[in-house]
């Protein structure tokens, strides 16, 4: 089953982004149970530990849920996702890093090219200054479901020509009553007590450090007048350690919250710590949000315009300062905060929570709708058959590898059907063979229409299906299915027959399969180069062996036509319960040819790998541009009919 892939600034230890991940992952698990998750992280181990700690996944499952966000792996995950969620925070902006912007846009563009549905969720978009960034953003988000966290982001995207942009709120506002557990190193205070918490954004270079120190000095001076202690809080504890230590060394009387104690702290622990503060001064969005959830007054230092909008949404627009943030101005604002500052309006927080919960519920519904058929039993009546669709007139069954295995297993263990069952693994080349004019194309179309199960084996067919708007879980490679079925055959005692390849290939493959699965019953083999007059005797040997499953490696479309011909004669002549065309899989099993490495398969480039090893396959690639053109034409026809 293709997972929902979560992409964000995860695994860097940034408190706000890690909090977003916690809430979004929990919402998907509760709102879309059974839907697999995959999180792209800079530190998969730390992210796995976090998700396990808050109970979203088990410790064993967490290691499989989190994967590296390194570009090659991330592109592979995005390309094979059932749904890509670009989630939360300020991912699409140039203020802090254009390189980061290009990373997230690349994932969205690759997913779009692969036909993977995309959701841009709860993001604060912008600023975007360069024309190239604006054009790339429009291209990456075109056709995606878009939920932003504020009106300014929606206006920016609508100016780019994107439509259907909806506004939610930052996911952390969906947190209602966090546990009363106290974060490490912080004791809860009585009303009006506690320290003044300060959360800043590090400025670059020595001059930047001095500016930050001057800002902190003005805050500390205003607090000292009232005898209120000041605590500097590093919101990205591990990365900001050196900067924070440099600040407190320059500003006497300011205490640094121990970064070691807060590295890996959960959202509930941070909110408990904020409840222990008297007030908060922050240049970070999520520290202001945390103060609102903890019912503590906050002064927003609006180095980002989104802080100005957040203060207004919280009902405290007067508790916000815009640059240049002069020391005198900041000191006076802190004095007002400590003397008469107000916590966010409960009604305002309630509205933001309502928006956040609505957005999270919509995201969970999207995940459930996309994968709705995959969690049902694979062989449920009317399930997968009812969801069959067509690409260029070729039927495609939207099932996963696990479901396909279960379906075929049910047929192998069930009663014999007249003519047996045929399974087709279809790719763009086979689909284009079916488009050929004349009797050849017509005959193949008829065969594909009669097949009992047709699977999308080929990234091109997966792309084509999704591009045409069909919900397809992902690719089901014939090689993977064949291996799964061999394992099931060994487990349940099915009789297996291998037919195809050059002389000796099927025998070598059978020997290797028996080594891999001791007890596997390979009851016969036959090569695919029989001379005229030899096939009748070979078919008789096949029938006498009475196999449950025949794997046919004659190449497409020859193997599909051959299987259909055997079925056409009726039950008396049917050689097996199930027959599956496997192409060159027998050569791989026999050790004659290697299969593409895992990372090549992840990227969907197995076809290119095989072409490099077998240049004669180049002529077969002619079908790919023809397939793309045909799919584009089919989509244009559909849009024309709808218009």
KAZI-V960029 format. One record per residue. N is the residue number from 0. PHI is phi in radians with two decimals (* if undefined). PSI is psi in radians with two decimals (NA if undefined). BURIAL is + if it has 24 or more other C-alpha atoms within 12 Angstrom, else -. Layout:
# KAZI-V960029
n={N;N}
phi={PHI;PHI}
psi={PSI;PSI}
burial={BURIAL;BURIAL}
This chain:
# KAZI-V960029
n={0;1;2;3;4;5;6;7;8;9;10;11;12;13;14;15;16;17;18;19;20;21;22;23;24;25;26;27;28;29;30;31;32;33;34;35;36;37;38;39;40;41;42;43;44;45;46;47;48;49;50;51;52;53;54;55;56;57;58;59;60;61;62;63;64;65;66;67;68;69;70;71;72;73;74;75;76;77;78;79;80;81;82;83;84;85;86;87;88;89;90;91;92;93;94;95;96;97;98;99;100;101;102;103;104;105;106;107;108;109;110;111;112;113;114;115;116;117;118;119;120;121;122;123;124;125;126;127;128;129;130;131;132;133;134;135;136;137;138;139;140;141;142;143;144;145;146;147;148;149;150;151;152;153;154;155;156;157;158;159;160;161;162;163;164;165;166;167;168;169;170;171;172;173;174;175;176;177;178;179;180;181;182;183;184;185;186;187;188;189;190;191;192;193;194;195;196;197;198;199;200;201;202;203;204;205;206;207;208;209;210;211;212;213;214;215;216;217;218;219;220;221;222;223;224;225;226;227;228;229;230;231;232;233;234;235;236;237;238;239;240;241;242;243;244;245;246;247;248;249;250;251;252;253;254;255;256;257;258;259;260;261;262;263;264;265;266;267;268;269;270;271;272;273;274;275;276;277;278;279;280;281;282;283;284;285;286;287;288;289;290;291;292;293;294;295;296;297;298;299;300;301;302;303;304;305;306;307;308;309;310;311;312;313;314;315;316;317;318;319;320;321;322;323;324;325;326;327;328;329;330;331;332;333;334;335;336;337;338;339;340;341;342;343;344;345;346;347;348;349;350;351;352;353;354;355;356;357;358;359;360;361;362;363;364;365;366;367;368;369;370;371;372;373;374;375;376;377;378;379;380;381;382;383;384;385;386;387;388;389;390;391;392;393;394;395;396;397;398;399;400;401;402;403;404;405;406;407;408;409;410;411;412;413;414;415;416;417;418;419;420;421;422;423;424;425;426;427;428;429;430;431;432;433;434;435;436;437;438;439;440;441;442;443;444;445;446;447;448;449;450;451;452;453;454;455;456;457;458;459;460;461;462;463;464;465;466;467;468;469;470;471;472;473;474;475;476;477;478;479;480;481;482;483;484;485;486;487;488;489;490;491;492;493;494;495;496;497;498;499;500;501;502;503;504;505;506;507;508;509;510;511;512;513;514;515;516;517;518;519;520;521;522;523;524;525;526;527;528;529;530;531;532;533;534;535;536;537;538;539;540;541;542;543;544;545;546;547;548;549;550;551;552;553;554;555;556;557;558;559;560;561;562;563;564;565;566;567;568;569;570;571;572;573;574;575;576;577;578;579;580;581;582;583;584;585;586;587;588;589;590;591;592;593;594;595;596;597;598;599;600;601;602;603;604;605;606;607;608;609;610;611;612;613;614;615;616;617;618;619;620;621;622;623;624;625;626;627;628;629;630;631;632;633;634;635;636;637;638;639;640;641;642}
phi={*;-1.20;-1.51;-1.46;-1.72;-1.74;-2.04;-2.96;-1.51;-1.77;1.55;-1.69;1.38;-1.35;-0.99;-1.11;-1.19;-1.17;-1.15;-1.02;-1.02;-0.98;-1.22;-1.16;-1.10;-1.14;-1.15;-1.19;-1.17;-1.45;-1.56;-2.36;-1.08;1.58;-1.43;-1.22;-1.98;-2.46;-1.97;-1.47;-2.42;-1.29;-2.42;-0.94;-1.14;-1.16;-1.16;-1.06;-1.10;-1.10;-1.12;-1.21;-1.13;-1.57;1.46;-1.24;-2.39;-1.35;-0.99;-1.23;-1.22;-1.01;-1.16;-1.53;-1.30;-1.74;-2.37;-1.16;-1.58;-0.92;-0.87;-1.12;-1.16;-1.12;-1.11;-1.09;-1.12;-1.12;-1.22;-1.86;-1.22;-1.40;-2.74;-1.80;-1.94;-1.62;-2.02;1.35;1.36;-1.85;-1.37;-1.74;-2.75;-1.93;-1.15;-1.72;-2.91;-1.34;-1.05;-1.13;-1.00;-1.11;-1.07;-1.21;-1.16;-1.07;-1.11;-1.16;-1.16;-1.14;-1.09;-1.09;-1.09;-1.50;1.36;-1.45;-1.04;-2.20;-2.23;-1.68;-2.11;0.95;-1.69;-1.71;-1.53;1.72;-1.34;-2.21;-1.70;-1.50;-1.08;-1.08;-1.14;-1.13;-1.14;-1.12;-1.09;-1.10;-1.15;-1.20;-1.68;-1.07;1.49;-1.52;-1.43;-2.17;-2.17;-1.82;-1.70;-2.71;-1.16;-1.11;-1.15;-1.10;-1.07;-1.08;-1.23;-1.17;-1.12;-1.40;1.66;-1.45;-2.06;1.31;-1.31;-1.98;-1.91;-1.98;-2.47;-1.00;-0.96;-1.09;-1.25;-1.34;-1.37;-1.60;-2.12;-1.10;-0.98;-1.42;-1.07;-1.69;-1.15;-1.05;1.46;-2.28;-1.73;-1.16;-1.95;-1.39;-0.97;1.56;-1.65;1.49;-1.61;-1.59;-1.50;-2.16;-2.17;-2.04;-1.79;-1.10;-1.62;-1.44;1.34;-1.14;-1.11;-1.10;-1.08;-1.18;-1.13;-1.08;-1.12;-1.10;-1.11;-1.11;-1.11;-1.18;-1.16;-1.12;-1.10;-1.16;-1.26;-1.11;-1.00;-1.82;1.20;-1.73;-1.20;-2.10;-2.08;-1.53;-2.02;-1.46;-1.36;-2.16;-0.87;-1.24;-1.32;-1.73;-0.98;-1.06;-1.08;-1.14;-1.13;-1.13;-1.18;-1.18;-1.20;-1.60;-2.17;-1.04;1.59;-1.70;-1.67;-1.72;-1.12;-1.02;-1.02;-1.08;-1.18;-1.77;-1.11;1.51;-1.10;-1.53;-1.02;-1.10;-1.21;-1.12;-1.16;-1.09;-1.14;-1.16;-1.17;-1.46;-1.65;-1.37;-2.81;-2.35;-2.01;-2.50;-1.79;-2.04;-0.97;-1.29;-1.19;-1.15;-1.11;-1.07;-1.06;-1.12;-1.20;-1.63;1.02;-2.09;-1.10;-2.46;-1.89;-1.58;-1.63;-1.43;-1.17;-2.07;-0.96;-1.17;-1.20;-1.10;-1.17;-1.11;-1.03;-1.15;-1.15;-1.46;1.44;-2.29;-1.13;-1.34;-1.73;-2.61;-2.09;-1.70;-0.95;-1.58;1.01;-1.16;-0.95;-1.12;-1.10;-1.13;-1.02;-1.13;-1.14;-1.16;-1.04;-1.12;-1.05;-1.30;-1.57;-2.44;-1.08;-2.02;-1.26;-1.00;-1.06;-0.97;-1.15;-1.17;-1.12;-1.08;-1.13;-1.14;-1.10;-1.08;-1.14;-1.11;-1.15;-1.11;-1.13;-1.14;-1.13;-1.13;-1.12;-1.12;-1.11;-1.08;-1.11;-1.17;-1.18;-1.10;-1.90;-1.00;-1.38;-1.41;-1.50;-1.29;-0.94;-1.09;-1.78;-1.04;-1.05;1.24;-1.38;-1.15;-1.11;-1.19;-1.69;-1.04;-2.35;-2.24;-2.13;0.98;1.44;-1.60;-1.19;-2.37;-1.74;-1.42;-2.20;-1.56;-1.05;-1.09;-1.20;-1.05;-1.06;-1.16;-1.10;-1.14;-1.06;-1.09;-1.21;-1.14;-1.60;-1.54;-1.23;-1.20;-1.68;-0.98;1.46;1.25;-1.99;-2.08;-2.00;-2.00;-1.83;-1.77;-2.27;-1.00;-1.10;-1.15;-1.07;-1.30;-1.00;-1.25;-1.53;-1.08;-1.26;1.62;-1.16;-1.08;-1.13;-1.11;-1.13;-1.17;-1.06;-1.15;-1.10;-1.13;-1.18;-1.46;-1.03;-1.37;-2.58;-2.11;-1.93;-1.48;-1.86;2.54;-1.10;-1.12;-1.21;-1.07;-1.05;-1.03;-1.09;-1.21;-1.10;-1.49;1.62;-1.59;-1.48;-2.03;-1.01;2.70;-1.33;-2.07;-1.23;-1.04;-1.11;-1.17;-1.11;-1.07;-1.13;-1.05;-1.22;-1.11;-1.10;-1.16;-1.09;-1.14;-1.23;-1.82;1.39;-1.21;-1.60;-2.06;-2.23;-1.93;-2.30;2.34;1.39;-1.27;-0.92;1.64;-1.17;-1.08;-1.13;-1.12;-1.10;-1.09;-1.10;-1.20;-1.10;-1.14;-1.18;-1.28;-2.14;-0.98;1.67;-1.14;-1.66;-1.62;-1.58;3.04;-2.43;-2.71;-1.43;-1.77;-2.06;-1.23;-1.42;-1.00;1.67;-1.57;-1.17;-1.04;-1.18;-1.16;-1.14;-1.13;-1.09;-1.09;-1.20;-1.14;-1.26;0.85;-1.30;-1.35;-2.39;-2.03;-1.80;-1.94;-1.99;-1.90;1.47;-1.60;-1.63;-1.01;-1.17;-1.18;-1.17;-1.13;-1.08;-1.10;-1.10;-1.14;-1.22;-1.16;-1.47;1.74;-1.08;-1.06;-1.77;-1.15;-1.43;-2.79;-1.19;-2.40;-2.23;-2.28;-1.38;-2.12;1.01;-1.57;-1.09;-1.08;-1.12;-1.18;-1.11;-1.36;1.48;-1.34;-2.39;-1.49;-1.60;-1.04;-1.02;-0.98;-1.17;-1.19;-1.11;-1.00;-1.40;1.27;-1.97;-1.08;-1.09;-1.22;-1.03;-1.18;-1.20;-1.10;-1.30;-2.24;-0.95;-1.11;-1.33;-0.96;-1.11;-1.33;-1.27;-1.02;-1.19;-1.15;-1.10;-1.14;-1.13;-1.03;-1.07;-1.15;-1.14;-1.04;-1.12;-1.14;-1.17;-1.10;-1.09;-1.12;-1.16;-1.13;-1.18;-1.19;-1.18}
psi={2.19;2.35;2.92;2.07;2.17;2.11;2.24;-2.96;1.07;2.55;0.04;-0.03;0.23;2.09;-0.77;-0.81;-0.64;-0.59;-0.72;-0.81;-0.79;-0.83;-0.77;-0.79;-0.72;-0.69;-0.68;-0.67;-0.67;-0.61;-0.35;1.11;2.46;-0.23;2.12;2.53;2.64;2.21;2.18;2.15;2.56;-0.37;1.39;-0.66;-0.77;-0.70;-0.70;-0.74;-0.71;-0.86;-0.63;-0.65;-0.63;0.02;0.23;-0.66;2.84;2.77;-0.63;-0.73;-0.55;-0.63;-0.47;-0.45;-0.63;2.32;2.88;2.49;0.18;2.47;-0.84;-0.80;-0.70;-0.73;-0.68;-0.81;-0.75;-0.66;-0.46;0.14;2.68;-0.51;2.27;2.15;1.97;1.73;2.12;2.68;-2.83;1.18;-0.69;1.37;2.77;0.01;-0.71;-0.58;2.13;-0.53;-0.73;-0.71;-0.83;-0.59;-0.88;-0.62;-0.65;-0.73;-0.75;-0.72;-0.71;-0.74;-0.70;-0.78;-0.57;-0.03;0.33;2.23;2.48;2.48;2.13;1.99;2.21;0.67;2.58;1.78;2.41;2.91;2.62;1.93;-0.60;2.51;-0.69;-0.68;-0.69;-0.76;-0.75;-0.70;-0.75;-0.75;-0.72;-0.56;-0.16;2.19;-0.07;2.76;2.21;2.11;1.99;2.93;-0.04;2.83;-0.58;-0.68;-0.71;-0.75;-0.70;-0.80;-0.62;-0.58;-0.46;-0.07;0.11;2.39;2.85;0.34;2.23;2.73;2.21;-2.53;2.92;2.36;-0.51;-0.38;-0.17;-0.16;2.10;-1.27;1.54;2.68;2.66;0.19;2.47;2.38;2.76;2.27;0.08;2.22;2.51;2.59;2.87;2.85;2.25;-0.19;-2.87;3.03;2.94;2.02;2.37;2.18;2.01;2.92;2.22;2.34;2.72;2.53;3.09;-0.74;-0.67;-0.72;-0.68;-0.65;-0.75;-0.70;-0.72;-0.70;-0.82;-0.63;-0.70;-0.64;-0.82;-0.65;-0.74;-0.63;-0.62;-0.55;-0.56;0.14;0.50;2.18;2.69;2.32;2.17;2.22;2.09;1.97;-0.24;1.32;-0.89;-0.72;-0.46;0.13;-0.97;-0.75;-0.80;-0.71;-0.63;-0.62;-0.88;-0.44;-0.48;-0.29;1.63;2.55;-0.13;2.26;2.43;2.14;2.26;1.96;-0.59;-0.68;-0.51;-0.13;2.11;0.05;2.54;2.95;-0.76;-0.62;-0.70;-0.73;-0.64;-0.70;-0.71;-0.54;-0.39;-0.03;2.73;-0.76;3.02;2.38;2.15;2.44;0.16;2.42;-0.88;-0.41;-0.64;-0.72;-0.74;-0.72;-0.71;-0.75;-0.46;0.09;0.80;2.46;2.55;2.49;2.07;2.14;1.75;1.14;-0.33;2.23;-0.39;-0.40;-0.61;-0.78;-0.66;-0.78;-0.71;-0.73;-0.49;-0.03;0.27;1.01;-0.41;-0.20;0.92;2.31;2.33;2.74;2.66;0.02;1.00;2.60;-0.76;-0.76;-0.77;-0.79;-0.76;-0.71;-0.65;-0.70;-0.76;-0.69;-0.79;-0.42;-0.74;0.28;2.56;2.50;2.84;2.54;2.23;-0.65;-0.66;-0.75;-0.67;-0.70;-0.73;-0.69;-0.72;-0.75;-0.72;-0.76;-0.66;-0.73;-0.76;-0.67;-0.69;-0.68;-0.76;-0.68;-0.70;-0.75;-0.75;-0.71;-0.72;-0.70;0.34;-0.71;-0.23;-0.45;-0.21;2.74;2.38;-0.54;0.24;2.41;2.35;0.11;-1.55;-0.57;-0.68;-0.35;0.10;2.44;-3.14;2.46;2.01;0.61;-0.08;2.20;2.50;2.28;2.08;1.37;2.82;3.02;-0.75;-0.74;-0.73;-0.73;-0.77;-0.67;-0.87;-0.66;-0.71;-0.66;-0.70;-0.58;-0.23;-3.02;2.71;2.27;2.55;2.15;-0.10;-3.06;2.54;2.30;2.26;2.28;1.90;2.46;3.07;-0.61;-0.79;-0.69;-0.67;-0.54;-0.65;-0.27;-0.14;2.42;2.78;-2.99;-0.59;-0.87;-0.69;-0.73;-0.73;-0.67;-0.69;-0.69;-0.82;-0.60;-0.55;-0.29;2.51;-0.51;2.15;2.12;2.62;1.66;1.64;2.24;-0.52;-0.72;-0.65;-0.80;-0.83;-0.75;-0.83;-0.63;-0.56;0.05;0.23;2.49;1.75;2.16;-0.62;-3.02;2.47;1.69;2.36;-0.63;-0.72;-0.75;-0.75;-0.73;-0.75;-0.71;-0.56;-0.72;-0.72;-0.65;-0.74;-0.63;-0.72;-0.01;0.43;2.65;2.29;2.43;2.36;2.22;2.11;3.14;3.08;2.84;2.28;-0.34;-0.88;-0.65;-0.77;-0.71;-0.72;-0.73;-0.75;-0.66;-0.69;-0.58;-0.68;-0.72;1.49;2.36;-0.16;2.27;1.65;1.82;0.04;2.73;2.71;2.40;2.97;0.29;0.78;2.44;2.88;2.28;-0.23;-0.41;-0.65;-0.76;-0.64;-0.70;-0.62;-0.71;-0.65;-0.78;-0.66;-0.51;-0.36;0.98;2.67;-0.64;2.30;2.19;2.08;2.04;1.25;-0.03;2.60;2.51;0.13;-0.76;-0.61;-0.73;-0.67;-0.79;-0.76;-0.64;-0.70;-0.65;-0.50;-0.33;-0.10;3.10;-0.66;-0.56;-0.09;2.19;-0.30;2.87;-0.70;2.42;2.32;2.21;2.22;0.09;-2.21;0.29;-0.62;-0.62;-0.65;-0.81;-0.58;-0.14;0.15;-0.58;2.51;2.68;2.69;2.53;2.79;-0.74;-0.53;-0.70;-0.72;-0.70;-0.06;0.49;0.42;-0.62;-0.66;-0.69;-0.79;-0.59;-0.66;-0.71;-0.53;1.42;-0.45;-0.27;-0.12;-0.68;-0.42;-0.35;-0.21;-0.47;-0.44;-0.92;-0.57;-0.68;-0.80;-0.79;-0.72;-0.70;-0.75;-0.74;-0.70;-0.67;-0.73;-0.67;-0.73;-0.75;-0.64;-0.69;-0.67;-0.61;NA}
burial={+;+;+;+;+;+;+;+;+;+;+;+;+;+;+;+;+;+;+;+;+;+;+;+;+;+;+;+;+;-;+;+;+;-;+;+;+;+;+;+;+;+;+;+;+;+;+;+;+;+;+;+;-;+;-;+;+;-;-;-;-;+;+;+;+;+;+;+;+;-;+;-;+;+;+;+;+;+;+;+;+;+;+;+;+;+;+;+;+;+;+;+;+;+;-;-;-;+;-;-;+;+;+;+;+;+;+;+;+;+;+;+;+;+;+;+;+;+;+;+;+;+;+;+;+;+;+;+;-;-;-;-;+;+;-;+;+;+;+;+;+;+;+;+;+;+;+;+;+;+;+;+;+;+;-;+;+;-;-;+;-;+;-;-;+;+;+;+;+;+;+;+;+;+;+;+;-;+;-;-;-;+;+;+;-;+;-;+;-;-;-;-;-;+;+;+;+;+;+;+;+;+;-;-;-;-;-;-;+;-;+;+;+;+;+;+;+;+;+;+;+;+;+;-;-;-;-;+;+;+;+;+;+;+;+;+;+;+;-;+;+;-;+;+;+;+;+;+;-;-;+;+;-;+;+;+;+;+;+;-;-;+;+;+;+;+;+;+;+;+;+;+;+;+;+;+;+;+;+;+;+;+;+;+;+;+;+;+;+;+;+;+;+;+;+;+;+;+;+;+;+;+;+;+;+;+;+;+;+;+;+;+;+;+;+;+;+;+;+;+;+;+;-;-;+;-;+;-;-;+;+;+;+;+;+;+;+;+;-;-;+;+;+;+;+;-;-;+;+;-;-;+;+;+;+;+;+;+;+;+;+;+;+;+;+;+;+;+;+;+;+;+;+;+;+;-;-;+;+;-;-;-;-;+;+;-;+;+;+;+;+;+;+;+;+;+;+;+;+;+;+;+;+;+;+;+;+;+;+;+;+;+;+;-;-;+;-;-;+;+;+;+;+;+;+;+;+;+;+;+;+;+;+;+;+;-;-;-;-;-;-;-;+;+;+;-;+;+;+;+;+;+;+;+;+;+;+;+;+;+;+;+;+;+;+;+;+;+;+;+;+;+;+;+;+;+;+;+;+;+;+;+;+;+;+;+;+;+;+;+;-;-;+;+;+;+;+;+;+;+;+;+;-;+;+;+;+;+;+;+;+;-;+;-;-;-;-;-;-;+;+;+;+;+;+;+;+;+;-;-;-;-;-;-;-;-;-;+;+;-;-;+;+;-;+;+;+;+;+;+;+;+;+;+;+;+;+;+;+;+;+;+;+;+;+;+;+;-;-;-;-;-;+;+;+;+;+;+;+;+;+;+;+;+;+;+;+;+;+;+;-;-;-;-;+;-;-;-;-;-;+;+;+;+;-;+;+;+;-;+;-;-;-;-;-;-;-;-;-;+;+;-;+;+;-;+;+;+;-;+;+;-;-;-;-;-;-;-;-;-;-;-;-}
